[in-house]
Amino acid sequence: MSKKIILIISFLVFISNVKSQDVYIEYKLEKNYITKKYEVNGELNIDSINKNELFDKTFYWIKNIKYTSDGYKWINSFDDNILIIKQYFKPENNLLGYTGLRIRFVLTFQFYDNKIKFNYSNFYYYSLSDGNKVFFESGLNENDKKAKDKIINDVEVYTNTLINELEKYIKIVY
């Protein structure tokens, strides 16, 4: 048991030292031409772990490690095969001028033997001060390229970091 705790602490220290500029962007924010929504999609291939174990480890990581201090998280699961999380993050820079800017999203995991598929969707940003809520589809202004590029970069860094952390957690801790 103490070995497991040491591994978890080591993992958390390692993750806390990762800076956004060090993140390799493998999964891109792209507009789905069918739904017309911005999404980040991908899959993790993890050898020798069945879908039930992958589900349990991912659920534990989301609930007890990744989002323990955040005030809002909504998790729903279906038959140990699908896990849906609604959450937000704070972008590094606020180029839109909102007070307390947050970017919300829905993250869906689908579990298979040796594989996790994931989809980030329903992105919107909002301000804590005025409650203004703008979905990416209508709010990523083509005329303000600097702000749009920064928001896209922040989303890609956040989503890729989260997936990288999950993959390392599953492979290192277990």
Secondary structure as the mmCIF struct_conf table of DSSP 4:
data_model
#
loop_
_struct_conf.conf_type_id
_struct_conf.id
_struct_conf.beg_label_comp_id
_struct_conf.beg_label_asym_id
_struct_conf.beg_label_seq_id
_struct_conf.end_label_comp_id
_struct_conf.end_label_asym_id
_struct_conf.end_label_seq_id
HELX_RH_AL_P HELX_RH_AL_P1 SER A 2 SER A 16
TURN_TY1_P TURN_TY1_P1 ASN A 17 ASN A 17
HELX_RH_3T_P HELX_RH_3T_P1 SER A 20 ASP A 22
BEND BEND1 TYR A 27 TYR A 27
STRN STRN1 GLU A 30 LYS A 31
TURN_TY1_P TURN_TY1_P2 TYR A 33 THR A 35
STRN STRN2 TYR A 38 ASN A 45
TURN_TY1_P TURN_TY1_P3 ASP A 47 SER A 48
HELX_RH_AL_P HELX_RH_AL_P2 LYS A 51 TYR A 60
HELX_RH_PI_P HELX_RH_PI_P1 TRP A 61 LYS A 66
TURN_TY1_P TURN_TY1_P4 TYR A 67 TYR A 67
BEND BEND2 THR A 68 SER A 69
BEND BEND3 GLY A 71 GLY A 71
STRN STRN3 TRP A 74 PHE A 78
TURN_TY1_P TURN_TY1_P5 ASP A 79 ASN A 81
STRN STRN4 ILE A 82 PHE A 89
BEND BEND4 GLU A 92 GLU A 92
BEND BEND5 LEU A 96 LEU A 96
TURN_TY1_P TURN_TY1_P6 THR A 99 GLY A 100
STRN STRN5 LEU A 101 TYR A 112
TURN_TY1_P TURN_TY1_P7 ASP A 113 ASN A 114
STRN STRN6 LYS A 115 SER A 127
TURN_TY1_P TURN_TY1_P8 LEU A 128 ASP A 130
STRN STRN7 LYS A 133 PHE A 135
HELX_RH_AL_P HELX_RH_AL_P3 PHE A 136 GLY A 139
BEND BEND6 LEU A 140 LEU A 140
TURN_TY1_P TURN_TY1_P9 GLU A 142 ASN A 143
HELX_RH_AL_P HELX_RH_AL_P4 LYS A 145 VAL A 173
#
